[in-house]
Amino acid sequence: MAYSNRELLARLIKCEAGGEGENGMKAVATSIMNRVRVPYGEYHKIGQGDIRKVIYQKGQYDCMRSVLGGVANPQTIWGNPPEQIHYDIADWALAGNRLFPIGYSLWYFNPFAPCPYTFPYNGSGSFQIKMVKHCFYNPTELYAKT
């Protein structure tokens, strides 16, 4: 049976940012929902406002991959059931709330080093803020052309 949108988002929040506290999880949830709501570019074309299409887009979230680098991924949405806090944050994000400092960031990642100024590396995102362990990136003019 397929997960509901709420369940899917709660699982992704836990897997992608479960150890980063409430603000870290809200930041990731904001970025995910920004992809759902962006009115132009790649995510608009692919997702068309559908959270499932955004989450299942190939190659976007490590937690959606059963294999990483040729090895079984121990941290997936299927192996990490959410707790109440993850459902609460999913509900918060699905209701249209956003964490203000994240802005309109479409990307985030944990570089285990200082945040690079651009990400993805094609220059379609520029650094917005570092929140807990993740760097967040707003779309540039280049993204609009994707």
Buried (B, 14 or more C-beta within 10 A) or exposed (E): EEBEBBBBBBBBBBBBBBEBEEBBBBBBBBBBBBBBBBEEBBBBEBBEEEBBBBBBBEEBBBBBBEEEEEEEBEBBBEEBEBEEBBBBBBBBBBEEBBBEBBBBBBBBBBEEEEBEEBBBEEEBBBBBBBBBBBBBBBBBEBBBEB
